[in-house]
Amino acid sequence: MPKLKTKKAAAKRFKITATGKLKRHKCNTQHILGKKSRKRKRNLRHATTVDKTVENSIKKKLLPYA
């Protein structure tokens, strides 16, 4: 069976933590920032973890060797 290729787009977007969880950046931070509150923009700066329901599929299909 041939080796699986890592999806490079996913590899650039996700990082694996020491405990094995996937870390991602939050969306809605690029443009149209004038209507968003200061508190909302400040909270969007911080990274968060991927939801458990999609974490396994990302690890198995998109990042097989991560």
Sequence and secondary structure as in RCSB ss.txt:
>XXXX:A:sequence
MPKLKTKKAAAKRFKITATGKLKRHKCNTQHILGKKSRKRKRNLRHATTVDKTVENSIKKKLLPYA
>XXXX:A:secstr
       HHHHHH EE TTS EEE  SS SS  TTS HHHHHHHTS EE  HHHHHHIIIII TT 
